[in-house]
Amino acid sequence: MTKVRIEVGNAGYLRAASCFIRMEVFVRERALAMTDEFDQNDTPDTVYSVLFAGDLPVATARFLLDEEGTARIGRVATQKDYRGKQLGRQAVTVLEIFAKEKQTKQVLIHAELTAAAFYEQLGYVRMGERYEEDGVPCITLVKKL
């Protein structure tokens, strides 16, 4: 496998790279509506982690910070050919480090129910009842930093 590098920030090319991955994974593979996947939180100020194999964006996650200082990590996605290589874990972990640098006390993740075990392996704990988001069964998970 090509050496993978991670970048975090709100540069336009990182937003574009993240959107490219999400378009492939969520819109094309999973058939989610583009209007659901790309929402009001994809702004020029939004921070993304993007993992690149050479120049190819292969994994991503999005970071949001609310007024109370709680971070929300979401839109975690890995290109099909790069799954099973811990890249999603790296995309989340680097944003947890970013959250700590911002003095954030906890991170919330609104996860698809099928992905909850992945986040639990990263130390997240289920919080509340399951619900539907964009027609997909979900659960909120939290991790204290």
C-alpha positions as CSV (number, residue, x, y, z in Angstrom):
1,M,0.0,0.0,0.0
2,T,1.2,3.5,-0.8
3,K,2.3,5.5,2.2
4,V,-0.6,7.4,3.8
5,R,-0.4,10.9,5.1
6,I,-3.0,12.7,7.2
7,E,-4.0,16.4,6.9
8,V,-6.3,18.3,9.2
9,G,-7.8,21.7,8.5
10,N,-10.3,23.8,6.7
11,A,-8.4,24.5,3.5
12,G,-10.6,24.3,0.4
13,Y,-8.7,21.3,-1.1
14,L,-9.4,19.4,2.2
15,R,-13.1,20.1,1.9
16,A,-13.0,19.1,-1.7
17,A,-11.1,15.9,-0.9
18,S,-13.6,15.0,1.9
19,C,-16.6,15.7,-0.3
20,F,-15.0,13.5,-3.1
21,I,-14.7,10.6,-0.6
22,R,-18.2,11.1,0.8
23,M,-19.7,11.3,-2.7
24,E,-18.1,7.9,-3.6
25,V,-19.0,6.2,-0.3
26,F,-22.3,7.7,0.8
27,V,-23.9,8.9,-2.4
28,R,-22.7,6.4,-5.0
29,E,-22.2,3.2,-2.9
30,R,-24.9,3.7,-0.2
31,A,-27.4,5.7,-2.4
32,L,-27.9,8.5,0.1
33,A,-29.4,11.7,-1.3
34,M,-26.8,14.3,-2.0
35,T,-28.9,16.9,-0.3
36,D,-28.8,14.8,2.9
37,E,-25.0,14.0,2.7
38,F,-23.9,17.6,2.0
39,D,-25.5,19.8,4.5
40,Q,-25.3,23.3,6.1
41,N,-22.3,22.1,8.2
42,D,-20.0,21.8,5.1
43,T,-18.8,25.4,5.2
44,P,-15.4,27.1,4.5
45,D,-14.8,27.1,8.2
46,T,-15.5,23.4,8.8
47,V,-12.4,21.3,9.8
48,Y,-11.8,17.9,8.1
49,S,-9.3,15.1,8.5
50,V,-8.3,13.6,5.2
51,L,-6.0,10.7,4.6
52,F,-4.2,10.6,1.3
53,A,-2.5,7.6,-0.4
54,G,-0.1,9.6,-2.6
55,D,-2.4,12.3,-4.1
56,L,-5.6,10.2,-3.8
57,P,-8.0,11.1,-0.9
58,V,-8.9,7.8,0.7
59,A,-10.5,8.4,4.1
60,T,-12.1,11.4,5.9
61,A,-14.0,12.7,8.9
62,R,-15.6,16.0,9.7
63,F,-15.2,18.0,12.9
64,L,-17.8,20.4,14.3
65,L,-17.7,22.4,17.6
66,D,-20.8,23.7,19.2
67,E,-21.3,26.7,21.4
68,E,-21.0,24.7,24.6
69,G,-17.6,23.3,23.6
70,T,-18.7,19.8,22.7
71,A,-17.2,18.5,19.5
72,R,-19.0,16.3,17.0
73,I,-17.2,14.0,14.6
74,G,-19.1,12.7,11.7
75,R,-19.2,11.9,8.0
76,V,-16.5,9.2,8.6
77,A,-15.8,7.4,5.3
78,T,-13.1,5.3,3.7
79,Q,-12.9,4.5,0.0
80,K,-13.8,0.8,-0.7
81,D,-10.3,-0.3,-1.8
82,Y,-8.7,1.1,1.4
83,R,-11.1,-0.4,4.0
84,G,-9.7,-2.7,6.7
85,K,-6.5,-0.7,7.0
86,Q,-7.4,1.3,10.2
87,L,-7.8,4.5,8.1
88,G,-11.2,5.4,9.6
89,R,-9.8,5.0,13.0
90,Q,-6.9,7.3,12.2
91,A,-9.3,9.9,10.7
92,V,-11.3,9.9,14.0
93,T,-8.3,9.8,16.3
94,V,-6.5,12.8,14.7
95,L,-9.8,14.8,15.2
96,E,-9.9,13.8,18.8
97,I,-6.4,15.2,19.2
98,F,-7.6,18.4,17.5
99,A,-10.6,18.5,19.9
100,K,-8.3,18.3,22.9
101,E,-6.2,21.1,21.6
102,K,-9.4,23.2,21.4
103,Q,-10.0,22.4,25.2
104,T,-13.0,20.2,24.3
105,K,-14.2,17.9,27.1
106,Q,-16.2,15.4,25.1
107,V,-16.9,14.3,21.5
108,L,-20.3,13.2,20.2
109,I,-20.8,10.9,17.2
110,H,-24.2,10.3,15.6
111,A,-23.4,6.9,14.1
112,E,-25.3,4.6,11.9
113,L,-26.3,1.7,14.1
114,T,-24.2,-0.7,11.9
115,A,-21.1,1.4,12.8
116,A,-21.6,1.7,16.5
117,A,-19.2,-1.2,17.3
118,F,-16.4,0.5,15.4
119,Y,-16.8,3.6,17.6
120,E,-17.1,1.5,20.8
121,Q,-13.7,0.0,20.0
122,L,-12.4,3.6,20.0
123,G,-13.8,4.2,23.5
124,Y,-17.2,5.7,22.7
125,V,-20.2,4.8,24.8
126,R,-23.8,4.6,23.6
127,M,-26.0,7.5,24.9
128,G,-29.8,7.6,24.6
129,E,-32.1,5.6,22.3
130,R,-31.7,4.8,18.6
131,Y,-33.3,7.1,16.1
132,E,-33.5,7.7,12.4
133,E,-31.4,10.2,10.5
134,D,-31.9,10.6,6.8
135,G,-33.9,7.4,6.9
136,V,-31.0,5.4,8.5
137,P,-31.1,3.8,12.0
138,C,-28.6,5.7,14.2
139,I,-27.4,6.0,17.8
140,T,-25.5,8.8,19.5
141,L,-22.2,7.9,21.2
142,V,-20.0,10.0,23.5
143,K,-16.4,9.9,24.6
144,K,-14.9,12.0,27.4
145,L,-11.5,13.5,26.5
